[in-house]
């Protein structure tokens, strides 16, 4: 995925994306997840995705959540 495809989205936009079939994937570390998460999000640590790139199946249109916004850009 190119950095051009990565952008920040607000709460209302994310709600609309999820309502339209996008999947919310929280890529934060366990300790970040334990501090709070969005109901319905799938938790898959970024390190797991990088360590096993073909090992996770996401719907065609995932929305990734991280703490700062840089992890999904890698």
C-alpha positions in Angstrom: 0.0 0.0 0.0 1.4 3.4 -0.9 1.7 6.2 1.6 -0.7 8.1 -0.7 -3.4 5.7 0.2 -2.9 6.2 3.9 -4.9 9.0 5.5 -6.5 10.0 8.8 -10.2 9.6 9.2 -12.5 11.0 11.9 -14.9 9.1 14.0 -18.0 9.9 11.9 -16.2 8.9 8.7 -15.0 5.6 10.2 -18.5 4.8 11.4 -19.8 5.3 7.8 -17.0 3.2 6.4 -17.8 0.3 8.7 -21.5 0.7 7.9 -20.6 0.3 4.3 -18.7 -3.0 4.7 -15.2 -1.9 5.7 -13.5 -3.9 8.4 -11.8 -2.1 11.3 -8.4 -3.7 12.2 -6.6 -2.4 15.2 -2.9 -3.0 14.7 -1.7 -1.6 18.0 0.3 -3.6 20.5 -1.4 -5.6 23.2 -0.8 -3.0 25.9 -2.3 -0.4 23.7 -5.4 -2.6 23.0 -5.7 -3.3 26.7 -6.1 0.4 27.4 -9.1 0.6 25.2 -10.4 -0.3 21.8 -13.3 0.4 19.4 -16.1 -2.1 19.8 -16.2 -4.6 16.9 -12.5 -4.0 15.9 -10.4 -7.0 15.0 -7.1 -6.9 16.9 -4.1 -8.1 14.9 -0.8 -6.7 16.1 1.2 -5.0 13.4 4.2 -7.2 14.2 2.0 -10.3 13.4 1.0 -8.9 10.0 4.6 -8.0 9.1 5.9 -11.3 10.4 3.4 -13.3 8.4 2.2 -11.1 5.5 -0.1 -13.7 3.9 -1.3 -15.2 7.1 -4.1 -12.8 7.8 -7.3 -12.6 5.7 -9.0 -9.2 5.8 -12.1 -8.2 3.9 -11.4 -6.3 0.7 -11.7 -3.0 2.4 -9.9 -2.8 5.8 -9.6 0.3 7.9 -6.5 0.1 10.1 -6.3 1.8 13.5 -3.0 2.6 15.2 -1.9 5.1 17.8 -0.1 7.5 15.5 -0.9 6.6 11.9 2.5 5.4 10.8 2.3 1.6 11.2 -0.1 0.9 8.3 2.0 3.0 6.0 4.9 0.5 6.1 
